[in-house]
Amino acid sequence: MNAMPDRAAMTDRHRPHAVVIGAGIGGLAAAIRLGARGWRVSVLERCEQAGGRASVFRQDGFTFDAGPTIITAPFLLEELWSLAGRRFADDVNLVPIEPFYRIRFDGGSYIDCASDPGFMRAEILRLAPGDLAGYEKFIALTEEIYRIGFEQLGHVPFGSWTDMARILPDLLRLSGHRSVYALAARHVRDERIRAALSFHPLLVGGNPFKVSAIYAMILHLERRHGVHFAMGGTGRIVEGMVGLIAGQGGTIRCNTTIDRITTANGVATGVVLEDGTSIAADIVVSNACTAHTYKHLLRDAPRRRWTDRKLDRTRYSMGLFVWYFGTDKRYAEVPHHAIVMGPRYRGLLDDIFETRTLAGDMSIYLHRPTATDPSLAPPGCDAFYALAPVPHLGGDTDWATHAETYRQALESRLSETMLPDLARHVVTSRIMTPADFQTRYASTLGAGFGMEPVLTQSAWFRPHNASEDIRNLFLVGAGTHPGAGVPGVLSTARVLDTVVQDARHYV
């Protein structure tokens, strides 16, 4: 990171101004990093609270994290707090979850996943003893993939095709031309173990049968740094980030919608709000959906790379159906994180990603935060979050008519598997569909994670952190390199240290 400018020598009035569009985790991290390097920062958020997809819903005494529930790279957060002159642990109590999660397969068998190698060997021997040797080879390979893909390249901007050419030998050597599932299938035979080793791309919006095996690094990221939960919910991390920005002298304005980014001679000069107010800026950082940024916020600006035609031909991640609910009893036997696999793996993902058909079956991520933090629900109650991947709005699903039917099907599936007699115990309920993602977050096609992270939409092929079309426009969040997920969006902000000059350069 570049040396911090002498802030005492720059009065607030003379400090260069950065406008950040969107107060998601990527936008907040960008604001903190810019503030630490002397920028005067204004964050503008369309929703009623900061956090973006990591905002918080509260109703009937229950607290629900709207989006991310798993923290796997706490060192990235600790670094942000350090840049702002504080300790992360002073603001957020992050606790490890062990085992990480339980994966329940359709026939009722399950595997618990944890960081301890001995524990995992015992789980593989219990479930598929013939796959132990292949499993250990796969785990060793994910460590090397992580070292290259995350440690060496996760915070490096891919601004030139030569950056991509430089990594091609490692990409081929590490089977980056294969899918995550194909790589797992080369090492293990049991379909349950194949699913357990390959589902991780879904956490960043990718189809395990399509995305590059490089994304197998997510599995090693979990095992190396652990799976954690912030007491009080992920919203506590957002609150802490908001506090860091305030301490740096930055501002956050909620309920503020951007109409467009202004430009002059191909250079970003500020933004115009929906009410017509103009705000000048030396640089603009967009944490909005990347396709929305180019297609709508830059609708009047000449664009050579990210044209409307190119954006319309881009593949986008799946949609998400999320049911937040509270029960009047505690399900003490249900772990903090669980994955309830449906009867089909490849077939369901084909329905979601390829034909974009809403299937009758489903796989579910079930979050029970009250297993760790009972304060998120009234005494004697549990808070839950059930997420099912579904097609984005490019399919023909009318969520206005299908939402409640699908919620009921999800409720039935949970009742059959992990939450017996669920319908009798639900006392509060809220849902989000891809249509809600589109209206609330301006997410193109209601996609949960922006552009799908296939190989031809990753690294140099993904929208660059420093816009290829508009100078002094920078991108953070799921739609740029390295991609979605909390570690990914934090890393997109980390790239700004390389592609954005220190504030004193603009004085």
NUKOL-916836 format. One record per residue (C-alpha): residue number from 1; x, y, z; residue in three letters. Coordinates in nm, 2 decimals, padded with zeros to 4 digits, always signed. Example, Ala and Ser with C-alpha at 12.3 -4.5 7.8 and 13.67 -1.06 7.14 Angstrom:
# NUKOL-916836
PT  nr  px  py  pz  rest
PT  1  +01.23  -00.45  +00.78  ALA
PT  2  +01.37  -00.11  +00.71  SER
***
This chain:
# NUKOL-916836
PT  nr  px  py  pz  rest
PT  1  +00.00  +00.00  +00.00  MET
PT  2  +00.12  +00.35  -00.08  ASN
PT  3  +00.23  +00.58  +00.20  ALA
PT  4  -00.05  +00.79  +00.35  MET
PT  5  -00.04  +01.16  +00.25  PRO
PT  6  +00.01  +01.43  +00.52  ASP
PT  7  -00.35  +01.49  +00.61  ARG
PT  8  -00.26  +01.78  +00.83  ALA
PT  9  -00.13  +01.96  +00.53  ALA
PT  10  -00.46  +01.91  +00.34  MET
PT  11  -00.77  +02.08  +00.49  THR
PT  12  -01.09  +01.89  +00.44  ASP
PT  13  -01.20  +02.15  +00.18  ARG
PT  14  -00.90  +02.08  -00.03  HIS
PT  15  -00.89  +01.71  +00.00  ARG
PT  16  -00.97  +01.53  -00.33  PRO
PT  17  -01.33  +01.39  -00.33  HIS
PT  18  -01.42  +01.03  -00.40  ALA
PT  19  -01.79  +00.94  -00.45  VAL
PT  20  -01.87  +00.57  -00.38  VAL
PT  21  -02.19  +00.44  -00.53  ILE
PT  22  -02.34  +00.18  -00.30  GLY
PT  23  -02.27  +00.09  +00.07  ALA
PT  24  -02.24  -00.28  +00.02  GLY
PT  25  -01.94  -00.45  +00.18  ILE
PT  26  -01.73  -00.37  -00.13  GLY
PT  27  -01.82  -00.01  -00.13  GLY
PT  28  -01.77  +00.03  +00.25  LEU
PT  29  -01.43  -00.14  +00.22  ALA
PT  30  -01.34  +00.09  -00.07  ALA
PT  31  -01.44  +00.40  +00.13  ALA
PT  32  -01.22  +00.29  +00.43  ILE
PT  33  -00.92  +00.23  +00.21  ARG
PT  34  -00.96  +00.56  +00.03  LEU
PT  35  -01.01  +00.75  +00.35  GLY
PT  36  -00.69  +00.60  +00.49  ALA
PT  37  -00.50  +00.74  +00.19  ARG
PT  38  -00.63  +01.09  +00.23  GLY
PT  39  -00.94  +01.10  +00.02  TRP
PT  40  -01.26  +01.28  +00.13  ARG
PT  41  -01.52  +01.02  +00.07  VAL
PT  42  -01.90  +01.03  +00.02  SER
PT  43  -02.09  +00.70  +00.01  VAL
PT  44  -02.43  +00.71  -00.16  LEU
PT  45  -02.67  +00.42  -00.09  GLU
PT  46  -03.01  +00.36  -00.25  ARG
PT  47  -03.15  +00.15  +00.04  CYS
PT  48  -03.26  +00.27  +00.38  GLU
PT  49  -02.95  +00.13  +00.55  GLN
PT  50  -02.59  +00.05  +00.47  ALA
PT  51  -02.48  -00.30  +00.39  GLY
PT  52  -02.63  -00.37  +00.05  GLY
PT  53  -02.69  -00.74  +00.03  ARG
PT  54  -02.54  -00.76  +00.39  ALA
PT  55  -02.82  -00.54  +00.54  SER
PT  56  -03.03  -00.65  +00.83  VAL
PT  57  -03.41  -00.72  +00.86  PHE
PT  58  -03.57  -00.70  +01.20  ARG
PT  59  -03.93  -00.80  +01.28  GLN
PT  60  -04.13  -00.94  +01.57  ASP
PT  61  -03.82  -00.96  +01.79  GLY
PT  62  -03.61  -01.15  +01.54  PHE
PT  63  -03.30  -01.03  +01.37  THR
PT  64  -03.21  -01.17  +01.02  PHE
PT  65  -02.89  -01.10  +00.82  ASP
PT  66  -03.03  -01.04  +00.47  ALA
PT  67  -02.73  -01.19  +00.29  GLY
PT  68  -02.38  -01.31  +00.38  PRO
PT  69  -02.37  -01.53  +00.69  THR
PT  70  -02.02  -01.68  +00.67  ILE
PT  71  -01.69  -01.51  +00.72  ILE
PT  72  -01.39  -01.71  +00.59  THR
PT  73  -01.11  -01.46  +00.56  ALA
PT  74  -01.11  -01.25  +00.88  PRO
PT  75  -00.76  -01.12  +00.81  PHE
PT  76  -00.91  -00.90  +00.53  LEU
PT  77  -01.14  -00.73  +00.79  LEU
PT  78  -00.86  -00.70  +01.04  GLU
PT  79  -00.65  -00.52  +00.78  GLU
PT  80  -00.93  -00.27  +00.72  LEU
PT  81  -00.96  -00.19  +01.08  TRP
PT  82  -00.59  -00.15  +01.11  SER
PT  83  -00.59  +00.10  +00.82  LEU
PT  84  -00.84  +00.31  +01.01  ALA
PT  85  -00.63  +00.29  +01.33  GLY
PT  86  -00.85  +00.05  +01.52  ARG
PT  87  -00.87  -00.32  +01.62  ARG
PT  88  -01.13  -00.53  +01.46  PHE
PT  89  -01.18  -00.73  +01.78  ALA
PT  90  -01.27  -00.41  +01.97  ASP
PT  91  -01.58  -00.37  +01.75  ASP
PT  92  -01.68  -00.72  +01.64  VAL
PT  93  -01.68  -01.05  +01.83  ASN
PT  94  -01.60  -01.31  +01.56  LEU
PT  95  -01.64  -01.67  +01.67  VAL
PT  96  -01.53  -01.99  +01.49  PRO
PT  97  -01.79  -02.24  +01.39  ILE
PT  98  -01.68  -02.61  +01.42  GLU
PT  99  -01.78  -02.81  +01.23  PRO
PT  100  -01.83  -02.56  +00.96  PHE
PT  101  -02.16  -02.71  +00.83  TYR
PT  102  -02.34  -03.04  +00.78  ARG
PT  103  -02.43  -03.15  +00.43  ILE
PT  104  -02.74  -03.37  +00.44  ARG
PT  105  -02.78  -03.59  +00.13  PHE
PT  106  -03.12  -03.69  -00.01  ASP
PT  107  -03.12  -04.04  +00.13  GLY
PT  108  -03.06  -03.91  +00.48  GLY
PT  109  -02.68  -03.97  +00.51  SER
PT  110  -02.47  -03.67  +00.59  TYR
PT  111  -02.11  -03.54  +00.62  ILE
PT  112  -01.99  -03.28  +00.87  ASP
PT  113  -01.72  -03.06  +00.73  CYS
PT  114  -01.45  -02.91  +00.95  ALA
PT  115  -01.09  -02.77  +00.95  SER
PT  116  -00.93  -03.07  +01.14  ASP
PT  117  -00.77  -03.31  +00.89  PRO
PT  118  -00.81  -03.61  +01.12  GLY
PT  119  -01.18  -03.53  +01.17  PHE
PT  120  -01.23  -03.51  +00.79  MET
PT  121  -01.05  -03.84  +00.72  ARG
PT  122  -01.28  -04.01  +00.97  ALA
PT  123  -01.58  -03.86  +00.80  GLU
PT  124  -01.46  -03.98  +00.45  ILE
PT  125  -01.39  -04.33  +00.60  LEU
PT  126  -01.74  -04.34  +00.75  ARG
PT  127  -01.91  -04.24  +00.43  LEU
PT  128  -01.69  -04.36  +00.14  ALA
PT  129  -01.37  -04.54  +00.26  PRO
PT  130  -01.26  -04.62  -00.09  GLY
PT  131  -01.23  -04.24  -00.17  ASP
PT  132  -00.99  -04.15  +00.11  LEU
PT  133  -00.67  -04.15  -00.10  ALA
PT  134  -00.84  -03.95  -00.38  GLY
PT  135  -00.99  -03.71  -00.13  TYR
PT  136  -00.65  -03.63  +00.02  GLU
PT  137  -00.50  -03.57  -00.32  LYS
PT  138  -00.78  -03.33  -00.41  PHE
PT  139  -00.74  -03.14  -00.08  ILE
PT  140  -00.36  -03.11  -00.15  ALA
PT  141  -00.44  -02.97  -00.49  LEU
PT  142  -00.68  -02.71  -00.36  THR
PT  143  -00.41  -02.58  -00.13  GLU
PT  144  -00.19  -02.51  -00.43  GLU
PT  145  -00.48  -02.36  -00.62  ILE
PT  146  -00.55  -02.13  -00.33  TYR
PT  147  -00.18  -02.02  -00.31  ARG
PT  148  -00.19  -01.92  -00.67  ILE
PT  149  -00.55  -01.81  -00.72  GLY
PT  150  -00.60  -01.62  -00.39  PHE
PT  151  -00.28  -01.54  -00.22  GLU
PT  152  -00.09  -01.43  -00.54  GLN
PT  153  -00.37  -01.31  -00.77  LEU
PT  154  -00.67  -01.23  -00.56  GLY
PT  155  -00.57  -00.86  -00.50  HIS
PT  156  -00.38  -00.81  -00.83  VAL
PT  157  -00.56  -00.61  -01.10  PRO
PT  158  -00.59  -00.77  -01.44  PHE
PT  159  -00.57  -00.46  -01.65  GLY
PT  160  -00.39  -00.61  -01.95  SER
PT  161  -00.42  -00.93  -02.15  TRP
PT  162  -00.06  -00.99  -02.07  THR
PT  163  -00.16  -01.03  -01.70  ASP
PT  164  -00.39  -01.32  -01.82  MET
PT  165  -00.12  -01.47  -02.04  ALA
PT  166  +00.12  -01.47  -01.75  ARG
PT  167  -00.10  -01.70  -01.54  ILE
PT  168  -00.20  -01.94  -01.82  LEU
PT  169  +00.07  -02.20  -01.75  PRO
PT  170  -00.03  -02.22  -01.38  ASP
PT  171  -00.40  -02.23  -01.49  LEU
PT  172  -00.34  -02.53  -01.71  LEU
PT  173  -00.12  -02.70  -01.46  ARG
PT  174  -00.38  -02.67  -01.19  LEU
PT  175  -00.66  -02.80  -01.42  SER
PT  176  -00.82  -02.45  -01.45  GLY
PT  177  -00.95  -02.56  -01.79  HIS
PT  178  -01.17  -02.82  -01.61  ARG
PT  179  -01.48  -02.76  -01.40  SER
PT  180  -01.47  -02.79  -01.02  VAL
PT  181  -01.70  -03.09  -01.05  TYR
PT  182  -01.48  -03.25  -01.31  ALA
PT  183  -01.17  -03.21  -01.10  LEU
PT  184  -01.35  -03.36  -00.80  ALA
PT  185  -01.47  -03.65  -01.01  ALA
PT  186  -01.12  -03.73  -01.12  ARG
PT  187  -01.02  -03.79  -00.76  HIS
PT  188  -01.33  -03.95  -00.59  VAL
PT  189  -01.61  -04.18  -00.71  ARG
PT  190  -01.89  -04.15  -00.45  ASP
PT  191  -02.14  -03.89  -00.59  GLU
PT  192  -02.20  -03.76  -00.23  ARG
PT  193  -01.83  -03.68  -00.19  ILE
PT  194  -01.81  -03.53  -00.53  ARG
PT  195  -02.10  -03.30  -00.44  ALA
PT  196  -01.94  -03.21  -00.10  ALA
PT  197  -01.61  -03.12  -00.27  LEU
PT  198  -01.76  -02.92  -00.57  SER
PT  199  -02.06  -02.72  -00.44  PHE
PT  200  -01.85  -02.42  -00.33  HIS
PT  201  -01.88  -02.22  -00.65  PRO
PT  202  -02.25  -02.18  -00.57  LEU
PT  203  -02.14  -01.95  -00.29  LEU
PT  204  -02.01  -01.70  -00.55  VAL
PT  205  -02.28  -01.76  -00.81  GLY
PT  206  -02.12  -02.02  -01.02  GLY
PT  207  -02.23  -02.36  -01.16  ASN
PT  208  -01.99  -02.63  -01.03  PRO
PT  209  -02.03  -02.81  -01.36  PHE
PT  210  -01.92  -02.50  -01.56  LYS
PT  211  -01.68  -02.28  -01.36  VAL
PT  212  -01.31  -02.32  -01.36  SER
PT  213  -01.15  -02.56  -01.11  ALA
PT  214  -00.96  -02.25  -00.98  ILE
PT  215  -01.27  -02.19  -00.77  TYR
PT  216  -01.19  -02.50  -00.57  ALA
PT  217  -00.97  -02.26  -00.38  MET
PT  218  -01.28  -02.17  -00.17  ILE
PT  219  -01.26  -02.51  -00.01  LEU
PT  220  -00.91  -02.45  +00.11  HIS
PT  221  -00.99  -02.10  +00.22  LEU
PT  222  -01.24  -02.25  +00.46  GLU
PT  223  -01.00  -02.50  +00.59  ARG
PT  224  -00.70  -02.26  +00.63  ARG
PT  225  -00.88  -01.97  +00.79  HIS
PT  226  -01.19  -02.13  +00.93  GLY
PT  227  -01.56  -02.05  +00.91  VAL
PT  228  -01.67  -01.77  +01.15  HIS
PT  229  -01.98  -01.59  +01.26  PHE
PT  230  -02.00  -01.24  +01.39  ALA
PT  231  -02.20  -01.23  +01.72  MET
PT  232  -02.50  -01.01  +01.66  GLY
PT  233  -02.49  -01.11  +01.29  GLY
PT  234  -02.30  -00.99  +00.99  THR
PT  235  -02.48  -00.66  +01.04  GLY
PT  236  -02.24  -00.59  +01.32  ARG
PT  237  -01.95  -00.59  +01.07  ILE
PT  238  -02.14  -00.34  +00.86  VAL
PT  239  -02.20  -00.12  +01.16  GLU
PT  240  -01.83  -00.14  +01.24  GLY
PT  241  -01.73  -00.04  +00.89  MET
PT  242  -01.98  +00.25  +00.90  VAL
PT  243  -01.81  +00.36  +01.22  GLY
PT  244  -01.46  +00.35  +01.06  LEU
PT  245  -01.58  +00.57  +00.78  ILE
PT  246  -01.73  +00.82  +01.01  ALA
PT  247  -01.41  +00.83  +01.22  GLY
PT  248  -01.21  +00.91  +00.90  GLN
PT  249  -01.44  +01.20  +00.83  GLY
PT  250  -01.63  +01.03  +00.55  GLY
PT  251  -02.01  +01.04  +00.50  THR
PT  252  -02.28  +00.79  +00.41  ILE
PT  253  -02.61  +00.90  +00.27  ARG
PT  254  -02.89  +00.64  +00.26  CYS
PT  255  -03.21  +00.66  +00.06  ASN
PT  256  -03.01  +00.83  -00.21  THR
PT  257  -03.04  +00.69  -00.56  THR
PT  258  -02.80  +00.77  -00.84  ILE
PT  259  -02.95  +00.86  -01.18  ASP
PT  260  -02.62  +00.87  -01.37  ARG
PT  261  -02.25  +00.91  -01.36  ILE
PT  262  -02.13  +01.23  -01.52  THR
PT  263  -01.84  +01.24  -01.76  THR
PT  264  -01.64  +01.49  -01.96  ALA
PT  265  -01.41  +01.38  -02.24  ASN
PT  266  -01.42  +01.02  -02.12  GLY
PT  267  -01.34  +01.10  -01.76  VAL
PT  268  -01.58  +01.05  -01.47  ALA
PT  269  -01.66  +01.39  -01.30  THR
PT  270  -01.93  +01.30  -01.05  GLY
PT  271  -02.29  +01.18  -01.02  VAL
PT  272  -02.64  +01.32  -01.06  VAL
PT  273  -02.90  +01.20  -00.81  LEU
PT  274  -03.25  +01.09  -00.89  GLU
PT  275  -03.37  +01.43  -00.76  ASP
PT  276  -03.14  +01.62  -01.00  GLY
PT  277  -02.87  +01.71  -00.75  THR
PT  278  -02.52  +01.71  -00.90  SER
PT  279  -02.22  +01.60  -00.69  ILE
PT  280  -01.87  +01.66  -00.83  ALA
PT  281  -01.60  +01.41  -00.77  ALA
PT  282  -01.23  +01.36  -00.86  ASP
PT  283  -01.30  +00.99  -00.89  ILE
PT  284  -01.61  +00.77  -00.88  VAL
PT  285  -01.61  +00.42  -00.74  VAL
PT  286  -01.91  +00.20  -00.82  SER
PT  287  -02.02  -00.08  -00.59  ASN
PT  288  -02.34  -00.11  -00.79  ALA
PT  289  -02.41  -00.41  -01.01  CYS
PT  290  -02.15  -00.38  -01.29  THR
PT  291  -02.40  -00.42  -01.57  ALA
PT  292  -02.63  -00.16  -01.41  HIS
PT  293  -02.33  +00.08  -01.38  THR
PT  294  -02.24  +00.05  -01.75  TYR
PT  295  -02.59  +00.01  -01.90  LYS
PT  296  -02.78  +00.26  -01.69  HIS
PT  297  -02.55  +00.49  -01.49  LEU
PT  298  -02.33  +00.54  -01.80  LEU
PT  299  -02.62  +00.52  -02.05  ARG
PT  300  -02.51  +00.85  -02.22  ASP
PT  301  -02.14  +00.78  -02.22  ALA
PT  302  -01.95  +00.63  -02.52  PRO
PT  303  -01.84  +00.28  -02.43  ARG
PT  304  -01.62  +00.06  -02.64  ARG
PT  305  -01.58  -00.25  -02.42  ARG
PT  306  -01.89  -00.28  -02.21  TRP
PT  307  -02.16  -00.19  -02.46  THR
PT  308  -02.52  -00.27  -02.41  ASP
PT  309  -02.49  -00.55  -02.67  ARG
PT  310  -02.20  -00.71  -02.48  LYS
PT  311  -02.38  -00.68  -02.15  LEU
PT  312  -02.70  -00.84  -02.30  ASP
PT  313  -02.49  -01.14  -02.41  ARG
PT  314  -02.32  -01.18  -02.08  THR
PT  315  -02.40  -01.48  -01.86  ARG
PT  316  -02.53  -01.39  -01.51  TYR
PT  317  -02.53  -01.59  -01.19  SER
PT  318  -02.84  -01.77  -01.06  MET
PT  319  -03.11  -01.60  -00.87  GLY
PT  320  -03.18  -01.66  -00.50  LEU
PT  321  -03.50  -01.74  -00.32  PHE
PT  322  -03.45  -01.66  +00.05  VAL
PT  323  -03.70  -01.73  +00.33  TRP
PT  324  -03.64  -01.56  +00.66  TYR
PT  325  -03.85  -01.71  +00.94  PHE
PT  326  -03.87  -01.75  +01.32  GLY
PT  327  -04.01  -02.03  +01.52  THR
PT  328  -04.17  -02.04  +01.86  ASP
PT  329  -03.95  -02.34  +01.96  LYS
PT  330  -03.58  -02.42  +01.94  ARG
PT  331  -03.45  -02.69  +01.71  TYR
PT  332  -03.14  -02.77  +01.92  ALA
PT  333  -03.03  -03.06  +01.71  GLU
PT  334  -02.99  -02.84  +01.40  VAL
PT  335  -02.64  -02.70  +01.35  PRO
PT  336  -02.55  -02.33  +01.27  HIS
PT  337  -02.50  -02.41  +00.90  HIS
PT  338  -02.65  -02.69  +00.71  ALA
PT  339  -02.70  -02.78  +00.34  ILE
PT  340  -03.00  -02.99  +00.25  VAL
PT  341  -02.92  -03.15  -00.09  MET
PT  342  -03.21  -03.24  -00.32  GLY
PT  343  -03.25  -03.56  -00.51  PRO
PT  344  -03.07  -03.42  -00.82  ARG
PT  345  -02.74  -03.24  -00.84  TYR
PT  346  -02.64  -03.19  -01.20  ARG
PT  347  -03.00  -03.20  -01.32  GLY
PT  348  -03.11  -02.92  -01.08  LEU
PT  349  -02.82  -02.70  -01.17  LEU
PT  350  -02.90  -02.75  -01.54  ASP
PT  351  -03.25  -02.63  -01.47  ASP
PT  352  -03.12  -02.33  -01.28  ILE
PT  353  -02.83  -02.22  -01.51  PHE
PT  354  -02.91  -02.35  -01.85  GLU
PT  355  -03.29  -02.39  -01.92  THR
PT  356  -03.37  -02.14  -01.64  ARG
PT  357  -03.67  -02.35  -01.53  THR
PT  358  -03.81  -02.34  -01.18  LEU
PT  359  -03.78  -02.70  -01.07  ALA
PT  360  -04.01  -02.89  -00.84  GLY
PT  361  -03.71  -03.01  -00.63  ASP
PT  362  -03.45  -02.79  -00.46  MET
PT  363  -03.13  -02.78  -00.26  SER
PT  364  -03.13  -02.55  +00.05  ILE
PT  365  -02.87  -02.37  +00.25  TYR
PT  366  -03.02  -02.35  +00.61  LEU
PT  367  -02.88  -02.09  +00.85  HIS
PT  368  -02.97  -02.12  +01.22  ARG
PT  369  -02.77  -01.83  +01.38  PRO
PT  370  -02.94  -01.88  +01.71  THR
PT  371  -02.74  -02.20  +01.75  ALA
PT  372  -02.45  -01.96  +01.83  THR
PT  373  -02.62  -01.64  +01.93  ASP
PT  374  -02.96  -01.68  +02.10  PRO
PT  375  -03.00  -01.30  +02.13  SER
PT  376  -03.11  -01.29  +01.76  LEU
PT  377  -03.45  -01.43  +01.86  ALA
PT  378  -03.69  -01.40  +02.16  PRO
PT  379  -03.63  -01.64  +02.45  PRO
PT  380  -03.71  -02.00  +02.36  GLY
PT  381  -03.73  -01.92  +01.98  CYS
PT  382  -03.50  -01.98  +01.68  ASP
PT  383  -03.42  -01.75  +01.38  ALA
PT  384  -03.37  -01.92  +01.04  PHE
PT  385  -03.27  -01.82  +00.69  TYR
PT  386  -03.33  -02.08  +00.41  ALA
PT  387  -03.18  -02.01  +00.07  LEU
PT  388  -03.25  -02.20  -00.25  ALA
PT  389  -03.07  -02.13  -00.58  PRO
PT  390  -03.33  -02.06  -00.85  VAL
PT  391  -03.31  -01.93  -01.21  PRO
PT  392  -03.25  -01.55  -01.26  HIS
PT  393  -03.52  -01.34  -01.43  LEU
PT  394  -03.40  -01.45  -01.77  GLY
PT  395  -03.64  -01.74  -01.74  GLY
PT  396  -04.02  -01.74  -01.74  ASP
PT  397  -04.09  -01.76  -01.37  THR
PT  398  -04.35  -01.50  -01.25  ASP
PT  399  -04.25  -01.46  -00.89  TRP
PT  400  -04.57  -01.25  -00.82  ALA
PT  401  -04.76  -01.58  -00.86  THR
PT  402  -04.50  -01.84  -00.77  HIS
PT  403  -04.34  -01.70  -00.45  ALA
PT  404  -04.58  -01.83  -00.19  GLU
PT  405  -04.62  -02.17  -00.36  THR
PT  406  -04.24  -02.21  -00.37  TYR
PT  407  -04.21  -02.10  -00.01  ARG
PT  408  -04.46  -02.37  +00.09  GLN
PT  409  -04.26  -02.63  -00.10  ALA
PT  410  -03.94  -02.51  +00.07  LEU
PT  411  -04.12  -02.53  +00.41  GLU
PT  412  -04.24  -02.89  +00.33  SER
PT  413  -03.89  -03.00  +00.23  ARG
PT  414  -03.74  -02.86  +00.56  LEU
PT  415  -04.01  -03.03  +00.76  SER
PT  416  -03.94  -03.36  +00.59  GLU
PT  417  -03.56  -03.34  +00.65  THR
PT  418  -03.44  -03.11  +00.94  MET
PT  419  -03.72  -02.92  +01.10  LEU
PT  420  -04.01  -03.16  +01.19  PRO
PT  421  -04.36  -03.01  +01.21  ASP
PT  422  -04.22  -02.67  +01.09  LEU
PT  423  -04.55  -02.52  +00.97  ALA
PT  424  -04.70  -02.53  +01.32  ARG
PT  425  -04.41  -02.34  +01.47  HIS
PT  426  -04.34  -02.05  +01.23  VAL
PT  427  -04.43  -01.72  +01.40  VAL
PT  428  -04.27  -01.47  +01.16  THR
PT  429  -04.19  -01.48  +00.80  SER
PT  430  -04.04  -01.28  +00.51  ARG
PT  431  -03.92  -01.37  +00.16  ILE
PT  432  -03.69  -01.23  -00.11  MET
PT  433  -03.71  -01.35  -00.47  THR
PT  434  -03.50  -01.26  -00.77  PRO
PT  435  -03.76  -00.99  -00.85  ALA
PT  436  -03.68  -00.83  -00.51  ASP
PT  437  -03.31  -00.84  -00.58  PHE
PT  438  -03.38  -00.65  -00.90  GLN
PT  439  -03.59  -00.38  -00.74  THR
PT  440  -03.40  -00.35  -00.41  ARG
PT  441  -03.04  -00.38  -00.53  TYR
PT  442  -03.07  -00.29  -00.90  ALA
PT  443  -02.93  -00.63  -00.97  SER
PT  444  -02.94  -00.72  -01.35  THR
PT  445  -03.19  -01.00  -01.40  LEU
PT  446  -03.22  -01.03  -01.03  GLY
PT  447  -02.90  -01.23  -01.02  ALA
PT  448  -02.77  -01.29  -00.67  GLY
PT  449  -02.40  -01.25  -00.76  PHE
PT  450  -02.38  -01.04  -01.07  GLY
PT  451  -02.19  -01.20  -01.37  MET
PT  452  -02.15  -01.57  -01.36  GLU
PT  453  -01.78  -01.66  -01.28  PRO
PT  454  -01.71  -01.88  -01.58  VAL
PT  455  -01.35  -01.88  -01.71  LEU
PT  456  -01.44  -01.64  -02.00  THR
PT  457  -01.59  -01.40  -01.74  GLN
PT  458  -01.31  -01.41  -01.49  SER
PT  459  -00.98  -01.22  -01.43  ALA
PT  460  -00.90  -01.01  -01.74  TRP
PT  461  -01.23  -01.11  -01.90  PHE
PT  462  -01.43  -00.97  -01.61  ARG
PT  463  -01.50  -00.59  -01.60  PRO
PT  464  -01.18  -00.44  -01.48  HIS
PT  465  -01.13  -00.27  -01.14  ASN
PT  466  -01.02  +00.04  -01.33  ALA
PT  467  -01.28  +00.09  -01.60  SER
PT  468  -01.17  +00.02  -01.95  GLU
PT  469  -01.42  +00.28  -02.09  ASP
PT  470  -01.41  +00.57  -01.84  ILE
PT  471  -01.10  +00.72  -01.67  ARG
PT  472  -01.13  +00.79  -01.30  ASN
PT  473  -01.41  +00.53  -01.27  LEU
PT  474  -01.33  +00.23  -01.06  PHE
PT  475  -01.54  -00.08  -00.98  LEU
PT  476  -01.57  -00.29  -00.66  VAL
PT  477  -01.80  -00.57  -00.56  GLY
PT  478  -01.91  -00.90  -00.71  ALA
PT  479  -01.90  -00.78  -01.07  GLY
PT  480  -01.53  -00.71  -01.10  THR
PT  481  -01.21  -00.90  -01.02  HIS
PT  482  -01.18  -01.13  -00.82  PRO
PT  483  -01.55  -01.17  -00.78  GLY
PT  484  -01.83  -01.24  -00.54  ALA
PT  485  -01.84  -01.36  -00.17  GLY
PT  486  -01.72  -01.16  +00.12  VAL
PT  487  -01.35  -01.23  +00.07  PRO
PT  488  -01.39  -01.16  -00.30  GLY
PT  489  -01.56  -00.82  -00.26  VAL
PT  490  -01.31  -00.72  +00.01  LEU
PT  491  -01.03  -00.81  -00.23  SER
PT  492  -01.19  -00.59  -00.50  THR
PT  493  -01.15  -00.29  -00.27  ALA
PT  494  -00.79  -00.40  -00.19  ARG
PT  495  -00.71  -00.37  -00.56  VAL
PT  496  -00.78  +00.00  -00.54  LEU
PT  497  -00.45  +00.04  -00.36  ASP
PT  498  -00.29  -00.05  -00.69  THR
PT  499  -00.51  +00.13  -00.94  VAL
PT  500  -00.61  +00.45  -00.76  VAL
PT  501  -00.35  +00.71  -00.69  GLN
PT  502  -00.30  +00.85  -00.33  ASP
PT  503  -00.51  +01.17  -00.27  ALA
PT  504  -00.21  +01.40  -00.28  ARG
PT  505  -00.16  +01.31  -00.65  HIS
PT  506  -00.49  +01.50  -00.72  TYR
PT  507  -00.41  +01.81  -00.51  VAL
***
